[in-house]
Amino acid sequence: MSEPKATPSAVADDGGLKRSITGRLLFFYVLGDVLGSGIYVLIGAVAGEVGGAFWAAFAVGVTVAAFTGLAYAELATKYPQAAGASLYVNKAFRNRGLTFMTTVLYLSATFAAAGSLAAGFARYFGQIWSLPPALLVMIVFVGLLALVNYIGITESVVINMAMTIVEVVGLVIVLLVGIIYVGQGNADFSVLVNFSSGDNIIFAIIAGVALAFFAMTGFENAANVAEETIDPSRNFPRALVGGMAAAGVIYVLVSISAALVVPVDTLANSDAALLEVIRAGILPVPVSIMVLVFAIIAMIAISNTTLVQVVTQSRILYGMARQDVVPAAFAKVHPTRRSPVTAIVFSAFVVVALLVVGDLLNRIGLQIDIVERLAAVTVVLLLVVYAGVIIACLKLRGQDDTDDSFRAPTALLLVGLVGNLVLLYYVISTDPGSLLWCAGLVAVGLLLFVAELAAGKRDRPPGVERGTPIDGGN
């Protein structure tokens, strides 16, 4: 069934989501999402995989992700609606099963990412106050971010911008430490070309990229607020490419600074790796004070990225409910806050359940690093989704184009596709256990599918066929 093209004004006035995100806010949305997770949570793990040259893993990871981001930029300017990858696959293949699986895979990835970030937040929190149980800290953390999401998208993105500024300040502090250290003549620059696997540099970089890729999700999360972006054809490509480029530069500079100041083994074995840079005592401020300040900054940074994940989860559910893929209840928005309440509550419940399961597994002796485990799960799921988006972008060439549509270079899209598939093979071959967690999360999606089959007829207006997009959000 053909779909009428929606103009920006129509989308804004149909009772659905409100267009209120400017290009500047979207830039910070992308920048904050990318920076928070990679630098503050997984930099130590990446250093352990690659060695002193772990800055190269972040550089390669951002580059590969940016090629995929170009596909999102092209598709979001043609289809500025919530749902991201799921919408694009649906437009390209018109296959409900494939669309459903794309929805489930990306939802699962955002759930896993939010869980990993919540666990990372608890680790930094433990540097300040170790009394509350880590699980309690994580649950309260997720609940508070869900509340911010409920209050409204404009407030969420404004808070996101404020937190982005704070987290950038934290990274500037790390860079300042590195500059002072170099200025003192203590830096050993040879560490920047040291790899943990000296016989196979490419293998070492791929290992690092596989972890670093966890951070490269800003373009998908941004795509899911395209429906709420002002003038998306102009603002979306600029904000996405600009945000990814800025994040890539910061990643590399911070990685170099950390590698020069702190031994790689120390970074790799730390639960809060960037704090080790502060503990080096380079700044003319008492270390105890700087550790406290930086731990707070790190928690704000992680909160920033997790908030983006929480917003994205609810917007995916909202968008696909309007496409009649998941139950219509997820398309309901609050009459005054204009927030998809059911989707917000469900998303928070799933993330908390992941954290509880991880805690129980550790209690019964199956020791896992919940941060790295959920990060690996996120990467596996995302790489499948990203490959699908690039293929969808290529298939949709020549369809629904306008004079304002952005067009990504085909060669770069093909490089991005190959890069995603190579990384996917590596992660699965080196960590097959991640597939079990992926299967568990996909099972949650199957429950949504069953619920839609059971209740879809009751939710659908009389005379409307299954699969016809819903025009209203109330």
TORKOL-4160 file (C-alpha; in steps of 0.2 Angstrom, whole numbers, padded with zeros to 4 digits, m for minus):
474
<pt num="1" X="0000" Y="0000" Z="0000"/>
<pt num="2" X="0007" Y="0017" Z="m0005"/>
<pt num="3" X="0010" Y="0030" Z="0008"/>
<pt num="4" X="0007" Y="0048" Z="0006"/>
<pt num="5" X="0023" Y="0059" Z="0009"/>
<pt num="6" X="0022" Y="0068" Z="0025"/>
<pt num="7" X="0028" Y="0086" Z="0025"/>
<pt num="8" X="0036" Y="0093" Z="0041"/>
<pt num="9" X="0021" Y="0103" Z="0046"/>
<pt num="10" X="0010" Y="0088" Z="0044"/>
<pt num="11" X="0021" Y="0078" Z="0055"/>
<pt num="12" X="0022" Y="0091" Z="0068"/>
<pt num="13" X="0003" Y="0094" Z="0068"/>
<pt num="14" X="m0004" Y="0076" Z="0068"/>
<pt num="15" X="m0005" Y="0074" Z="0086"/>
<pt num="16" X="0012" Y="0065" Z="0086"/>
<pt num="17" X="0029" Y="0070" Z="0092"/>
<pt num="18" X="0034" Y="0089" Z="0092"/>
<pt num="19" X="0047" Y="0097" Z="0081"/>
<pt num="20" X="0058" Y="0106" Z="0093"/>
<pt num="21" X="0076" Y="0100" Z="0091"/>
<pt num="22" X="0087" Y="0113" Z="0082"/>
<pt num="23" X="0103" Y="0109" Z="0072"/>
<pt num="24" X="0114" Y="0114" Z="0086"/>
<pt num="25" X="0105" Y="0104" Z="0099"/>
<pt num="26" X="0106" Y="0089" Z="0087"/>
<pt num="27" X="0125" Y="0091" Z="0085"/>
<pt num="28" X="0127" Y="0090" Z="0104"/>
<pt num="29" X="0115" Y="0076" Z="0105"/>
<pt num="30" X="0127" Y="0066" Z="0093"/>
<pt num="31" X="0143" Y="0072" Z="0101"/>
<pt num="32" X="0137" Y="0068" Z="0119"/>
<pt num="33" X="0131" Y="0051" Z="0114"/>
<pt num="34" X="0147" Y="0046" Z="0106"/>
<pt num="35" X="0159" Y="0053" Z="0119"/>
<pt num="36" X="0150" Y="0047" Z="0135"/>
<pt num="37" X="0151" Y="0029" Z="0132"/>
<pt num="38" X="0168" Y="0026" Z="0123"/>
<pt num="39" X="0180" Y="0037" Z="0133"/>
<pt num="40" X="0173" Y="0036" Z="0150"/>
<pt num="41" X="0168" Y="0017" Z="0151"/>
<pt num="42" X="0178" Y="0007" Z="0139"/>
<pt num="43" X="0194" Y="0016" Z="0136"/>
<pt num="44" X="0203" Y="0004" Z="0148"/>
<pt num="45" X="0197" Y="m0011" Z="0139"/>
<pt num="46" X="0202" Y="m0005" Z="0122"/>
<pt num="47" X="0220" Y="m0001" Z="0129"/>
<pt num="48" X="0221" Y="m0019" Z="0135"/>
<pt num="49" X="0217" Y="m0026" Z="0118"/>
<pt num="50" X="0228" Y="m0015" Z="0108"/>
<pt num="51" X="0242" Y="m0008" Z="0119"/>
<pt num="52" X="0249" Y="0009" Z="0119"/>
<pt num="53" X="0243" Y="0013" Z="0101"/>
<pt num="54" X="0225" Y="0011" Z="0106"/>
<pt num="55" X="0221" Y="0028" Z="0099"/>
<pt num="56" X="0222" Y="0020" Z="0082"/>
<pt num="57" X="0207" Y="0008" Z="0087"/>
<pt num="58" X="0197" Y="0024" Z="0091"/>
<pt num="59" X="0202" Y="0032" Z="0075"/>
<pt num="60" X="0198" Y="0017" Z="0064"/>
<pt num="61" X="0182" Y="0014" Z="0074"/>
<pt num="62" X="0175" Y="0032" Z="0071"/>
<pt num="63" X="0180" Y="0031" Z="0053"/>
<pt num="64" X="0170" Y="0015" Z="0049"/>
<pt num="65" X="0156" Y="0021" Z="0060"/>
<pt num="66" X="0156" Y="0037" Z="0050"/>
<pt num="67" X="0154" Y="0028" Z="0033"/>
<pt num="68" X="0138" Y="0020" Z="0041"/>
<pt num="69" X="0133" Y="0036" Z="0047"/>
<pt num="70" X="0133" Y="0043" Z="0029"/>
<pt num="71" X="0119" Y="0030" Z="0025"/>
<pt num="72" X="0109" Y="0037" Z="0040"/>
<pt num="73" X="0111" Y="0055" Z="0034"/>
<pt num="74" X="0105" Y="0051" Z="0017"/>
<pt num="75" X="0090" Y="0041" Z="0023"/>
<pt num="76" X="0085" Y="0053" Z="0037"/>
<pt num="77" X="0084" Y="0067" Z="0025"/>
<pt num="78" X="0072" Y="0057" Z="0014"/>
<pt num="79" X="0062" Y="0049" Z="0028"/>
<pt num="80" X="0063" Y="0061" Z="0043"/>
<pt num="81" X="0053" Y="0050" Z="0055"/>
<pt num="82" X="0055" Y="0041" Z="0071"/>
<pt num="83" X="0061" Y="0022" Z="0070"/>
<pt num="84" X="0078" Y="0024" Z="0062"/>
<pt num="85" X="0084" Y="0008" Z="0055"/>
<pt num="86" X="0068" Y="m0001" Z="0056"/>
<pt num="87" X="0059" Y="0012" Z="0045"/>
<pt num="88" X="0073" Y="0011" Z="0032"/>
<pt num="89" X="0073" Y="m0007" Z="0031"/>
<pt num="90" X="0054" Y="m0007" Z="0030"/>
<pt num="91" X="0054" Y="0006" Z="0016"/>
<pt num="92" X="0067" Y="m0004" Z="0006"/>
<pt num="93" X="0061" Y="m0022" Z="0007"/>
<pt num="94" X="0042" Y="m0020" Z="0012"/>
<pt num="95" X="0044" Y="m0036" Z="0022"/>
<pt num="96" X="0036" Y="m0036" Z="0039"/>
<pt num="97" X="0047" Y="m0050" Z="0046"/>
<pt num="98" X="0063" Y="m0042" Z="0041"/>
<pt num="99" X="0057" Y="m0025" Z="0048"/>
<pt num="100" X="0052" Y="m0034" Z="0064"/>
<pt num="101" X="0069" Y="m0042" Z="0066"/>
<pt num="102" X="0078" Y="m0025" Z="0063"/>
<pt num="103" X="0067" Y="m0017" Z="0076"/>
<pt num="104" X="0071" Y="m0031" Z="0089"/>
<pt num="105" X="0089" Y="m0031" Z="0085"/>
<pt num="106" X="0091" Y="m0012" Z="0087"/>
<pt num="107" X="0080" Y="m0012" Z="0103"/>
<pt num="108" X="0090" Y="m0026" Z="0110"/>
<pt num="109" X="0106" Y="m0016" Z="0106"/>
<pt num="110" X="0100" Y="0000" Z="0115"/>
<pt num="111" X="0094" Y="m0011" Z="0130"/>
<pt num="112" X="0111" Y="m0019" Z="0132"/>
<pt num="113" X="0120" Y="m0002" Z="0129"/>
<pt num="114" X="0110" Y="0006" Z="0143"/>
<pt num="115" X="0114" Y="m0008" Z="0154"/>
<pt num="116" X="0132" Y="m0007" Z="0151"/>
<pt num="117" X="0132" Y="0011" Z="0154"/>
<pt num="118" X="0122" Y="0010" Z="0170"/>
<pt num="119" X="0135" Y="m0002" Z="0177"/>
<pt num="120" X="0149" Y="0010" Z="0172"/>
<pt num="121" X="0140" Y="0024" Z="0181"/>
<pt num="122" X="0139" Y="0013" Z="0197"/>
<pt num="123" X="0158" Y="0010" Z="0196"/>
<pt num="124" X="0162" Y="0029" Z="0195"/>
<pt num="125" X="0149" Y="0031" Z="0209"/>
<pt num="126" X="0158" Y="0019" Z="0220"/>
<pt num="127" X="0174" Y="0030" Z="0219"/>
<pt num="128" X="0164" Y="0043" Z="0229"/>
<pt num="129" X="0152" Y="0032" Z="0240"/>
<pt num="130" X="0154" Y="0014" Z="0241"/>
<pt num="131" X="0140" Y="0010" Z="0253"/>
<pt num="132" X="0125" Y="0008" Z="0242"/>
<pt num="133" X="0125" Y="m0009" Z="0233"/>
<pt num="134" X="0130" Y="m0007" Z="0215"/>
<pt num="135" X="0113" Y="m0014" Z="0209"/>
<pt num="136" X="0103" Y="m0002" Z="0218"/>
<pt num="137" X="0113" Y="0013" Z="0211"/>
<pt num="138" X="0110" Y="0006" Z="0193"/>
<pt num="139" X="0092" Y="0004" Z="0196"/>
<pt num="140" X="0089" Y="0021" Z="0203"/>
<pt num="141" X="0100" Y="0028" Z="0189"/>
<pt num="142" X="0089" Y="0020" Z="0175"/>
<pt num="143" X="0073" Y="0026" Z="0184"/>
<pt num="144" X="0079" Y="0044" Z="0185"/>
<pt num="145" X="0083" Y="0045" Z="0167"/>
<pt num="146" X="0067" Y="0037" Z="0162"/>
<pt num="147" X="0058" Y="0051" Z="0172"/>
<pt num="148" X="0068" Y="0064" Z="0162"/>
<pt num="149" X="0063" Y="0056" Z="0146"/>
<pt num="150" X="0044" Y="0057" Z="0152"/>
<pt num="151" X="0046" Y="0075" Z="0156"/>
<pt num="152" X="0048" Y="0079" Z="0137"/>
<pt num="153" X="0060" Y="0078" Z="0122"/>
<pt num="154" X="0065" Y="0096" Z="0122"/>
<pt num="155" X="0069" Y="0095" Z="0141"/>
<pt num="156" X="0079" Y="0079" Z="0138"/>
<pt num="157" X="0089" Y="0086" Z="0123"/>
<pt num="158" X="0093" Y="0103" Z="0133"/>
<pt num="159" X="0099" Y="0093" Z="0148"/>
<pt num="160" X="0109" Y="0082" Z="0135"/>
<pt num="161" X="0117" Y="0098" Z="0129"/>
<pt num="162" X="0122" Y="0104" Z="0146"/>
<pt num="163" X="0129" Y="0087" Z="0151"/>
<pt num="164" X="0139" Y="0086" Z="0135"/>
<pt num="165" X="0147" Y="0103" Z="0140"/>
<pt num="166" X="0152" Y="0095" Z="0157"/>
<pt num="167" X="0159" Y="0079" Z="0149"/>
<pt num="168" X="0169" Y="0089" Z="0137"/>
<pt num="169" X="0176" Y="0099" Z="0151"/>
<pt num="170" X="0181" Y="0082" Z="0159"/>
<pt num="171" X="0190" Y="0077" Z="0143"/>
<pt num="172" X="0199" Y="0094" Z="0142"/>
<pt num="173" X="0206" Y="0091" Z="0159"/>
<pt num="174" X="0213" Y="0074" Z="0153"/>
<pt num="175" X="0220" Y="0083" Z="0138"/>
<pt num="176" X="0228" Y="0097" Z="0150"/>
<pt num="177" X="0236" Y="0083" Z="0160"/>
<pt num="178" X="0244" Y="0076" Z="0145"/>
<pt num="179" X="0250" Y="0093" Z="0139"/>
<pt num="180" X="0258" Y="0097" Z="0156"/>
<pt num="181" X="0266" Y="0080" Z="0156"/>
<pt num="182" X="0273" Y="0082" Z="0139"/>
<pt num="183" X="0279" Y="0100" Z="0143"/>
<pt num="184" X="0288" Y="0093" Z="0158"/>
<pt num="185" X="0298" Y="0082" Z="0147"/>
<pt num="186" X="0292" Y="0065" Z="0154"/>
<pt num="187" X="0283" Y="0058" Z="0139"/>
<pt num="188" X="0289" Y="0043" Z="0130"/>
<pt num="189" X="0281" Y="0044" Z="0113"/>
<pt num="190" X="0287" Y="0027" Z="0108"/>
<pt num="191" X="0272" Y="0020" Z="0118"/>
<pt num="192" X="0260" Y="0027" Z="0105"/>
<pt num="193" X="0266" Y="0014" Z="0092"/>
<pt num="194" X="0267" Y="m0001" Z="0104"/>
<pt num="195" X="0254" Y="m0015" Z="0100"/>
<pt num="196" X="0250" Y="m0029" Z="0112"/>
<pt num="197" X="0251" Y="m0041" Z="0097"/>
<pt num="198" X="0267" Y="m0036" Z="0090"/>
<pt num="199" X="0266" Y="m0049" Z="0076"/>
<pt num="200" X="0249" Y="m0044" Z="0070"/>
<pt num="201" X="0246" Y="m0026" Z="0071"/>
<pt num="202" X="0230" Y="m0027" Z="0061"/>
<pt num="203" X="0223" Y="m0040" Z="0073"/>
<pt num="204" X="0227" Y="m0029" Z="0087"/>
<pt num="205" X="0218" Y="m0014" Z="0080"/>
<pt num="206" X="0203" Y="m0025" Z="0075"/>
<pt num="207" X="0202" Y="m0031" Z="0093"/>
<pt num="208" X="0201" Y="m0013" Z="0099"/>
<pt num="209" X="0189" Y="m0007" Z="0086"/>
<pt num="210" X="0177" Y="m0021" Z="0091"/>
<pt num="211" X="0176" Y="m0014" Z="0108"/>
<pt num="212" X="0178" Y="0005" Z="0103"/>
<pt num="213" X="0163" Y="0002" Z="0091"/>
<pt num="214" X="0152" Y="0001" Z="0106"/>
<pt num="215" X="0153" Y="0020" Z="0107"/>
<pt num="216" X="0149" Y="0024" Z="0089"/>
<pt num="217" X="0130" Y="0024" Z="0090"/>
<pt num="218" X="0126" Y="0043" Z="0089"/>
<pt num="219" X="0120" Y="0042" Z="0071"/>
<pt num="220" X="0106" Y="0029" Z="0074"/>
<pt num="221" X="0101" Y="0037" Z="0090"/>
<pt num="222" X="0100" Y="0054" Z="0081"/>
<pt num="223" X="0090" Y="0046" Z="0067"/>
<pt num="224" X="0077" Y="0041" Z="0080"/>
<pt num="225" X="0073" Y="0059" Z="0084"/>
<pt num="226" X="0073" Y="0065" Z="0066"/>
<pt num="227" X="0054" Y="0067" Z="0067"/>
<pt num="228" X="0057" Y="0080" Z="0081"/>
<pt num="229" X="0071" Y="0089" Z="0072"/>
<pt num="230" X="0068" Y="0106" Z="0064"/>
<pt num="231" X="0072" Y="0106" Z="0045"/>
<pt num="232" X="0080" Y="0089" Z="0045"/>
<pt num="233" X="0085" Y="0090" Z="0027"/>
<pt num="234" X="0097" Y="0104" Z="0031"/>
<pt num="235" X="0101" Y="0100" Z="0050"/>
<pt num="236" X="0103" Y="0082" Z="0051"/>
<pt num="237" X="0118" Y="0078" Z="0039"/>
<pt num="238" X="0127" Y="0093" Z="0046"/>
<pt num="239" X="0124" Y="0088" Z="0064"/>
<pt num="240" X="0128" Y="0070" Z="0062"/>
<pt num="241" X="0144" Y="0072" Z="0052"/>
<pt num="242" X="0150" Y="0087" Z="0063"/>
<pt num="243" X="0146" Y="0077" Z="0079"/>
<pt num="244" X="0155" Y="0061" Z="0073"/>
<pt num="245" X="0170" Y="0071" Z="0067"/>
<pt num="246" X="0172" Y="0081" Z="0083"/>
<pt num="247" X="0170" Y="0065" Z="0093"/>
<pt num="248" X="0183" Y="0057" Z="0083"/>
<pt num="249" X="0196" Y="0070" Z="0085"/>
<pt num="250" X="0193" Y="0071" Z="0104"/>
<pt num="251" X="0194" Y="0052" Z="0105"/>
<pt num="252" X="0211" Y="0051" Z="0097"/>
<pt num="253" X="0218" Y="0066" Z="0108"/>
<pt num="254" X="0212" Y="0059" Z="0124"/>
<pt num="255" X="0218" Y="0042" Z="0120"/>
<pt num="256" X="0235" Y="0049" Z="0116"/>
<pt num="257" X="0235" Y="0059" Z="0132"/>
<pt num="258" X="0230" Y="0044" Z="0143"/>
<pt num="259" X="0243" Y="0032" Z="0135"/>
<pt num="260" X="0257" Y="0045" Z="0138"/>
<pt num="261" X="0253" Y="0048" Z="0156"/>
<pt num="262" X="0248" Y="0031" Z="0163"/>
<pt num="263" X="0255" Y="0014" Z="0159"/>
<pt num="264" X="0244" Y="0004" Z="0148"/>
<pt num="265" X="0243" Y="m0011" Z="0161"/>
<pt num="266" X="0236" Y="0002" Z="0174"/>
<pt num="267" X="0223" Y="0008" Z="0162"/>
<pt num="268" X="0218" Y="m0010" Z="0156"/>
<pt num="269" X="0216" Y="m0016" Z="0174"/>
<pt num="270" X="0206" Y="m0001" Z="0181"/>
<pt num="271" X="0187" Y="0000" Z="0183"/>
<pt num="272" X="0188" Y="0019" Z="0180"/>
<pt num="273" X="0202" Y="0021" Z="0168"/>
<pt num="274" X="0202" Y="0040" Z="0165"/>
<pt num="275" X="0203" Y="0042" Z="0184"/>
<pt num="276" X="0220" Y="0034" Z="0183"/>
<pt num="277" X="0226" Y="0049" Z="0173"/>
<pt num="278" X="0220" Y="0061" Z="0187"/>
<pt num="279" X="0228" Y="0050" Z="0200"/>
<pt num="280" X="0245" Y="0053" Z="0191"/>
<pt num="281" X="0245" Y="0069" Z="0201"/>
<pt num="282" X="0251" Y="0080" Z="0187"/>
<pt num="283" X="0239" Y="0095" Z="0190"/>
<pt num="284" X="0243" Y="0107" Z="0204"/>
<pt num="285" X="0228" Y="0103" Z="0214"/>
<pt num="286" X="0226" Y="0090" Z="0228"/>
<pt num="287" X="0223" Y="0072" Z="0220"/>
<pt num="288" X="0209" Y="0068" Z="0231"/>
<pt num="289" X="0199" Y="0084" Z="0226"/>
<pt num="290" X="0203" Y="0081" Z="0208"/>
<pt num="291" X="0197" Y="0062" Z="0209"/>
<pt num="292" X="0181" Y="0068" Z="0217"/>
<pt num="293" X="0178" Y="0081" Z="0204"/>
<pt num="294" X="0182" Y="0070" Z="0189"/>
<pt num="295" X="0172" Y="0055" Z="0196"/>
<pt num="296" X="0157" Y="0067" Z="0196"/>
<pt num="297" X="0161" Y="0073" Z="0178"/>
<pt num="298" X="0162" Y="0055" Z="0172"/>
<pt num="299" X="0145" Y="0051" Z="0180"/>
<pt num="300" X="0137" Y="0066" Z="0171"/>
<pt num="301" X="0145" Y="0060" Z="0155"/>
<pt num="302" X="0139" Y="0042" Z="0157"/>
<pt num="303" X="0122" Y="0049" Z="0161"/>
<pt num="304" X="0122" Y="0059" Z="0145"/>
<pt num="305" X="0124" Y="0044" Z="0134"/>
<pt num="306" X="0112" Y="0033" Z="0144"/>
<pt num="307" X="0099" Y="0047" Z="0142"/>
<pt num="308" X="0101" Y="0046" Z="0124"/>
<pt num="309" X="0099" Y="0027" Z="0124"/>
<pt num="310" X="0083" Y="0029" Z="0135"/>
<pt num="311" X="0076" Y="0042" Z="0123"/>
<pt num="312" X="0080" Y="0031" Z="0108"/>
<pt num="313" X="0072" Y="0015" Z="0115"/>
<pt num="314" X="0055" Y="0024" Z="0118"/>
<pt num="315" X="0056" Y="0032" Z="0101"/>
<pt num="316" X="0059" Y="0016" Z="0092"/>
<pt num="317" X="0044" Y="0008" Z="0100"/>
<pt num="318" X="0033" Y="0023" Z="0096"/>
<pt num="319" X="0038" Y="0024" Z="0078"/>
<pt num="320" X="0036" Y="0005" Z="0075"/>
<pt num="321" X="0019" Y="0005" Z="0084"/>
<pt num="322" X="0014" Y="0018" Z="0071"/>
<pt num="323" X="0020" Y="0006" Z="0058"/>
<pt num="324" X="0009" Y="m0007" Z="0065"/>
<pt num="325" X="0024" Y="m0019" Z="0069"/>
<pt num="326" X="0023" Y="m0018" Z="0088"/>
<pt num="327" X="0007" Y="m0016" Z="0099"/>
<pt num="328" X="m0002" Y="0001" Z="0097"/>
<pt num="329" X="0000" Y="0005" Z="0115"/>
<pt num="330" X="0018" Y="0010" Z="0112"/>
<pt num="331" X="0011" Y="0024" Z="0101"/>
<pt num="332" X="0001" Y="0032" Z="0115"/>
<pt num="333" X="0009" Y="0049" Z="0120"/>
<pt num="334" X="0005" Y="0059" Z="0136"/>
<pt num="335" X="m0008" Y="0072" Z="0132"/>
<pt num="336" X="0002" Y="0087" Z="0139"/>
<pt num="337" X="0020" Y="0080" Z="0140"/>
<pt num="338" X="0019" Y="0073" Z="0122"/>
<pt num="339" X="0030" Y="0058" Z="0128"/>
<pt num="340" X="0027" Y="0040" Z="0123"/>
<pt num="341" X="0024" Y="0034" Z="0141"/>
<pt num="342" X="0021" Y="0016" Z="0139"/>
<pt num="343" X="0037" Y="0014" Z="0128"/>
<pt num="344" X="0047" Y="0023" Z="0142"/>
<pt num="345" X="0041" Y="0012" Z="0156"/>
<pt num="346" X="0043" Y="m0004" Z="0146"/>
<pt num="347" X="0061" Y="0001" Z="0141"/>
<pt num="348" X="0066" Y="0005" Z="0159"/>
<pt num="349" X="0059" Y="m0012" Z="0164"/>
<pt num="350" X="0070" Y="m0022" Z="0152"/>
<pt num="351" X="0086" Y="m0012" Z="0156"/>
<pt num="352" X="0083" Y="m0015" Z="0174"/>
<pt num="353" X="0080" Y="m0034" Z="0171"/>
<pt num="354" X="0096" Y="m0035" Z="0162"/>
<pt num="355" X="0106" Y="m0028" Z="0176"/>
<pt num="356" X="0097" Y="m0040" Z="0189"/>
<pt num="357" X="0101" Y="m0055" Z="0178"/>
<pt num="358" X="0119" Y="m0050" Z="0178"/>
<pt num="359" X="0120" Y="m0047" Z="0196"/>
<pt num="360" X="0112" Y="m0064" Z="0199"/>
<pt num="361" X="0124" Y="m0073" Z="0188"/>
<pt num="362" X="0138" Y="m0065" Z="0198"/>
<pt num="363" X="0130" Y="m0071" Z="0214"/>
<pt num="364" X="0129" Y="m0089" Z="0209"/>
<pt num="365" X="0148" Y="m0089" Z="0204"/>
<pt num="366" X="0147" Y="m0086" Z="0185"/>
<pt num="367" X="0158" Y="m0071" Z="0186"/>
<pt num="368" X="0155" Y="m0059" Z="0171"/>
<pt num="369" X="0161" Y="m0041" Z="0168"/>
<pt num="370" X="0143" Y="m0034" Z="0165"/>
<pt num="371" X="0151" Y="m0018" Z="0157"/>
<pt num="372" X="0161" Y="m0028" Z="0144"/>
<pt num="373" X="0148" Y="m0042" Z="0142"/>
<pt num="374" X="0134" Y="m0030" Z="0137"/>
<pt num="375" X="0145" Y="m0019" Z="0127"/>
<pt num="376" X="0150" Y="m0035" Z="0116"/>
<pt num="377" X="0131" Y="m0039" Z="0115"/>
<pt num="378" X="0128" Y="m0021" Z="0109"/>
<pt num="379" X="0141" Y="m0022" Z="0096"/>
<pt num="380" X="0135" Y="m0039" Z="0088"/>
<pt num="381" X="0118" Y="m0032" Z="0087"/>
<pt num="382" X="0123" Y="m0015" Z="0080"/>
<pt num="383" X="0134" Y="m0022" Z="0067"/>
<pt num="384" X="0120" Y="m0033" Z="0059"/>
<pt num="385" X="0108" Y="m0018" Z="0059"/>
<pt num="386" X="0121" Y="m0006" Z="0052"/>
<pt num="387" X="0125" Y="m0018" Z="0038"/>
<pt num="388" X="0106" Y="m0019" Z="0034"/>
<pt num="389" X="0105" Y="0000" Z="0034"/>
<pt num="390" X="0118" Y="0002" Z="0021"/>
<pt num="391" X="0110" Y="m0011" Z="0010"/>
<pt num="392" X="0093" Y="m0002" Z="0012"/>
<pt num="393" X="0101" Y="0014" Z="0008"/>
<pt num="394" X="0109" Y="0007" Z="m0009"/>
<pt num="395" X="0092" Y="m0001" Z="m0013"/>
<pt num="396" X="0082" Y="0015" Z="m0010"/>
<pt num="397" X="0093" Y="0025" Z="m0022"/>
<pt num="398" X="0082" Y="0035" Z="m0034"/>
<pt num="399" X="0066" Y="0033" Z="m0023"/>
<pt num="400" X="0058" Y="0047" Z="m0013"/>
<pt num="401" X="0073" Y="0059" Z="m0018"/>
<pt num="402" X="0070" Y="0078" Z="m0017"/>
<pt num="403" X="0081" Y="0092" Z="m0021"/>
<pt num="404" X="0085" Y="0094" Z="m0002"/>
<pt num="405" X="0090" Y="0075" Z="0000"/>
<pt num="406" X="0108" Y="0071" Z="0005"/>
<pt num="407" X="0117" Y="0058" Z="m0006"/>
<pt num="408" X="0131" Y="0048" Z="0002"/>
<pt num="409" X="0146" Y="0043" Z="m0009"/>
<pt num="410" X="0143" Y="0025" Z="m0015"/>
<pt num="411" X="0161" Y="0019" Z="m0013"/>
<pt num="412" X="0161" Y="0025" Z="0006"/>
<pt num="413" X="0145" Y="0015" Z="0009"/>
<pt num="414" X="0153" Y="m0001" Z="0002"/>
<pt num="415" X="0168" Y="0002" Z="0013"/>
<pt num="416" X="0157" Y="0004" Z="0028"/>
<pt num="417" X="0148" Y="m0012" Z="0023"/>
<pt num="418" X="0164" Y="m0022" Z="0022"/>
<pt num="419" X="0170" Y="m0015" Z="0038"/>
<pt num="420" X="0154" Y="m0019" Z="0048"/>
<pt num="421" X="0155" Y="m0037" Z="0042"/>
<pt num="422" X="0173" Y="m0040" Z="0046"/>
<pt num="423" X="0170" Y="m0033" Z="0064"/>
<pt num="424" X="0155" Y="m0044" Z="0066"/>
<pt num="425" X="0164" Y="m0060" Z="0061"/>
<pt num="426" X="0178" Y="m0055" Z="0073"/>
<pt num="427" X="0167" Y="m0052" Z="0088"/>
<pt num="428" X="0157" Y="m0068" Z="0086"/>
<pt num="429" X="0172" Y="m0079" Z="0083"/>
<pt num="430" X="0181" Y="m0072" Z="0098"/>
<pt num="431" X="0166" Y="m0071" Z="0110"/>
<pt num="432" X="0153" Y="m0083" Z="0105"/>
<pt num="433" X="0145" Y="m0082" Z="0122"/>
<pt num="434" X="0138" Y="m0065" Z="0117"/>
<pt num="435" X="0126" Y="m0074" Z="0106"/>
<pt num="436" X="0117" Y="m0081" Z="0121"/>
<pt num="437" X="0113" Y="m0064" Z="0128"/>
<pt num="438" X="0108" Y="m0058" Z="0111"/>
<pt num="439" X="0096" Y="m0073" Z="0109"/>
<pt num="440" X="0088" Y="m0068" Z="0126"/>
<pt num="441" X="0085" Y="m0050" Z="0121"/>
<pt num="442" X="0078" Y="m0055" Z="0104"/>
<pt num="443" X="0066" Y="m0067" Z="0114"/>
<pt num="444" X="0059" Y="m0051" Z="0122"/>
<pt num="445" X="0055" Y="m0044" Z="0105"/>
<pt num="446" X="0046" Y="m0060" Z="0101"/>
<pt num="447" X="0035" Y="m0057" Z="0115"/>
<pt num="448" X="0030" Y="m0040" Z="0108"/>
<pt num="449" X="0027" Y="m0049" Z="0091"/>
<pt num="450" X="0015" Y="m0062" Z="0100"/>
<pt num="451" X="0006" Y="m0047" Z="0109"/>
<pt num="452" X="0004" Y="m0038" Z="0092"/>
<pt num="453" X="m0004" Y="m0054" Z="0084"/>
<pt num="454" X="m0015" Y="m0056" Z="0099"/>
<pt num="455" X="m0021" Y="m0038" Z="0101"/>
<pt num="456" X="m0018" Y="m0030" Z="0085"/>
<pt num="457" X="m0036" Y="m0032" Z="0078"/>
<pt num="458" X="m0043" Y="m0024" Z="0094"/>
<pt num="459" X="m0030" Y="m0009" Z="0092"/>
<pt num="460" X="m0033" Y="m0007" Z="0074"/>
<pt num="461" X="m0048" Y="0005" Z="0068"/>
<pt num="462" X="m0062" Y="m0004" Z="0058"/>
<pt num="463" X="m0058" Y="m0006" Z="0040"/>
<pt num="464" X="m0039" Y="m0003" Z="0042"/>
<pt num="465" X="m0028" Y="m0018" Z="0036"/>
<pt num="466" X="m0014" Y="m0025" Z="0046"/>
<pt num="467" X="0002" Y="m0016" Z="0042"/>
<pt num="468" X="m0005" Y="0001" Z="0037"/>
<pt num="469" X="0004" Y="0015" Z="0046"/>
<pt num="470" X="m0006" Y="0023" Z="0060"/>
<pt num="471" X="m0008" Y="0042" Z="0057"/>
<pt num="472" X="m0011" Y="0048" Z="0075"/>
<pt num="473" X="m0001" Y="0046" Z="0091"/>
<pt num="474" X="m0015" Y="0048" Z="0103"/>
